[in-house]
């Protein structure tokens, strides 16, 4: 089969087959490149009722960052294996919805580029411009698709549009939802980024982000993640999650918390400097033992997000606690 050219698609297809009746599978678009057709799959499981919370996992938005797709597939594989015996998981899924889009940009992964086959950086592709100065080029540019970080034209790319459609249908249709987008390539530490990316202005749901971070740090005090707004590092045009957050929450009481796991690939390069000479290896662990370590180390975070989404009514701050949490978050991330 054609999909054998991308091991991640082969594994995804196997998991879809294994999931059988538990999974709702769709293919919102298919990417044509080099005479091949690569499907973009979405998967949903759990309670479809709009009255329950939802959690979405996204990966492979940048084709070079295969590890993002791989960690999601490892988690999905774990979920499907547990469905055979774990009654607690079945109870969780009765009161929540899970959605997966493990490989958003198969064309970019096939050609080993950050962008899609049209040269568009999908994380610069939303119709949203930064309110403050962005880094030259890195913040998104419209000079040429031959240059990195190209934003694309007036119409969103089909891969970006597919992400938006899934989020709007499955996440923004509910009163509470979260999303985790998995990337690699920034720094020596694993980071959890939250909006905004287009401005340094704090998001209205900063108190909820602060409460989530505090909950995780209290539950797992030895974790190694750095929580911060993306704008603390740099700002960009066209960020998909800023766009979806603003559109989904500006005129509604709903809570949508989009997060990004930015895996610190500089540590992998530090341990093996030869990876600098391979554009794919810069963003992915190459040694088998390192890959296995990465695939298992984030399962705690993924499982925590499931529990937090399911139990959001127990930890989301209200009243005076909300004001105190916002003050703490402002002092931690914006002063």
N, C-alpha and C positions, 0 to 999 in steps of 0.2 A: 504493500500500500504506500501511497505518497507520504502519509504521515510518518513513516519510518525515518524520514529525513530529519525530523525534529523529535528527539527522544521525549521531550516534555509532552508533546501532543500524543505520542504513543501511550505514555503513562496515563494521561488524562482520559484517553479513550478506554483504557483498561479499567480505570476506576469507575467510569460511567457504566460500563458493562457490569461490573461487580455490584454497583449500587442498586441497579435494577429498579424495582418498584419504589424504593425510598426516594429516588431523585426525580426532579422535574428538570429536563434538559432542553435548552433552546440554542439555536445558532443564529444570532442577530445579523451576522455578516460573514462573508467569506472573502479572504484576501488572495488575489491572484498575483503571482510573481514567478518568473522563470518557467512559465508553462505549468505551474502547479497551483493548486487551490488549497489554501489553509483555512480551516474553519475557526471562528472565534466562538467558543462555547460559553454558555452560562449555565449554572447549576443552582437549584434551590431545593431545600428540604426543610421539614418542620411544618409548623402550623401556618397555613396561608392567610388566616384571618387578619385583617388590618388592625384588630384590637390588641395584638401582641407585639412586643418589640422585635426588632430585626438587627442582624449584624451581617455585614458584607465583607468579603475578602477579595482583594484585587492584586494582580501581579503581572509582570511582563509588559508594563507600559513602555519601558525602554528595552529594546531588543537585546542590548548588550548585557543586561542585568538578569541573567538566567536564574540566579539564586532566588530572586523574588518569587518566581513561578515555582521553583522547586520546594521552597519552604511551605507554600500553600498546598501543593500536592501532597507533601508529607503529612500535613495536618488533615487534609481530606481523607487520606488513606487511613489515618488513625481513627477518624470519625466512623468511617465505614466498617472498620474491623470491630469497633466497640458496639456498633449497632447490633451485632450478632449476639451479644451477651450482657451489655450494660443497661440495666433497667433504669438507672439514674439518668443516663443520657436520653433514653426514650422519654422520661418525664420532662427533662429540659426542653426537648423538641416539641412537646405538646404545648408549651407556653412561650415559644419563640420561633423565629424564622431565621434560617441561615441561607445566605446566597454567596456564590463563588463565581469569580471571573478570573481564572488562574493565568490566562495567557491572552492579554489584550492585544498585543502587537506581534503576532507570529511572523509577519513579513519582515519586521526588523530583526527578530531573532534568527530567521533563516539567513539573512544577509549580514548578520553580525554588526548591526548599526544601532545607535541609540534611537534614531528616527524610524518612522514607518517607510514603506517603499517609495512614497512621494517626497521623502526628505523632510517630513514634518515631525517636530518634537511634540508628542501628544500631550506633554505636561506644560506646553506653552500655547496650546491650541484653542483654549476656551475664549469666547468673546468678552474678555475682561482685561482692562489695561491697569497697570500699577498706578497708584496715586502719588508715589514718590519715585525718586531716581532709582533705577535698577543698574546692576553691573553691566557694563558694555558687553554685548553679545550674550553672555550667560543669562541675562534677564529676559531674553527673547528678542528676536530680530526678524525683520521682514525684507532684508536686503536680497537674500537668495536662499533657495533650498539646498544649494551646494555648500552652504556654511552651516556650522552647528547651531542648535537652538532656534531653528527656523519656526516661526509661529504659524505659518500657513495663511490661507486667504480668508475671505469673509465667511465661507461655509466650513463648518467643522468637518474633520476627517471622519470616515465611517466608524473607525475604531473608537474615537472620542465620543461620537454620537451614541454608540452602543453602550458605553459606560454610563452616559447621562440617562439613557432610556431605562437601563436596569435600576439605577439609583432612584430615579423618579417613580418607577413602578413599584419597586420592592421596599425601598427604605423611606423615601419621603412621603409615602402614603400612610405612615404610621406616626403616632405621637412621640415615640422614642425610637431612635436607631443610631447605629454607629457603623463606621466603615474603617477598614485598615488596608492601606495600599503599601505593598512591600517593594522596596528599592534597595540598592546598594551603591556605595561609592563615595561616601562623605565621612572623612575623619577616622580616628582610631577607636571611637566608641560607637556603640549602637544607640541610635537616637529615636525618640518618638516625637515627631513634629505634629503640630496642629496649626490651623489657620490663625492669622492670615499669612499669605505669601505676597500679596500685592500691596500691603500697607503695614506699618508698624502699629496701627490702631488695634487695641485688643478686641476680640470677638465678644458679642453679647453673652455668650455661654461660657465665659471664662471661669465663672464659679464652678460650673459643672466639670470642666476640664481639670481645674484644681482639685476638686473633690475626687475625681477618678485617679489622678496621680497620687494623691495622699492615700487613697484606699489601697492602691497597688503597693506603694512603698511600705505601708503598715503590714500588709498581708505577706509581702515578700521582701523583707528589709535588706537582703543581700543581693538584690538585683543590680544589674550593671547598666541600665538604660539612663540616658539623659533626656529628660522631658523639656521641651521648649517650643515656642512658636517658630515657624520657619523663618519669619522676618528677622529673627535675632541673628541669623547667619547671612541671609541675602534675600532680596525681594525680586519678584519676577512678574512679567506679564502673563496673562492667559492661563493661570493655574486652574486646573479642572476642579479641584476640591474647594477652592475659594468660590468659584462660580456656582457650584452645586449648593454649597452652604448658604450663600447669599440668596439664591433663588428659592431655596427650600425653607428658609426660616425668617426671611425679612417681613412677611405679612402673615405669620402664623405663630401659634403657641407651641408648635412642635419643637422637639429637641433632636438635632442631628449633629453628631460629633464625628467629623472625618479626621482620621489620624493617618500618619505615614510612618512606617517602620523604615528607617534609613540605616541599613547595616553598614558598619564601619569597615569598608574593604581595605583601607590603608593598613590595617593591622595584618591582613593576609599578605599584602605586598611587603610589609616590613619583615615578616618572617621568611619570605621568599622573594627577594628583590628581582629575580629573573622574570617575575610576572609583569614587570614594567614594560617588557618588550613584546607583550601580547595584549592587544586591545580588549580581548574578552577576559583574559586572566586578571586584568586590573580590577575588574568588578566582581569576580567570582573566586571562591576558594578552589584551588586545584588539587591539593593533596587530599586523598580519600578520607583520612582521619579528620581533617579540618572540615570538609564538607559534611561528614556525619555529625560532627559537633554542632555545626550551624543548624542543621536540619532538626536537631533535637532541642537545642537551647531555647528556641522561641516558642515551643509548645506550651510552656507555662504561661507566657503572655497571651497566646491565642485562647487558651482555656479560661484564663482570667477574664478576658473580654466577653466570652460567652456567659460566664456567671454574672458579670457586672451588668450586661444588657438584660439578662433575665431578671435580675434583682434590682433594677435601677431605682425603683420606688423606695428602697431601703437606704440608699446612700446619696441621692441627689439632694443638695442643700436647699432649705427654704427659709424664708423670713430673715431673722438676724444671723442665722448660720450662713445663709447665702451671702450676705453682705460681708461677713468676716472672711469667708472663703475667697471672695473676690479681692479683698484687701491683701490677703496673703499671697494670692497669685500675682497681683500687680507688683508687690514688693519682690517676689521671687524672679519674675521674668521681664519686668518692664522698667525697673529702676536701676 
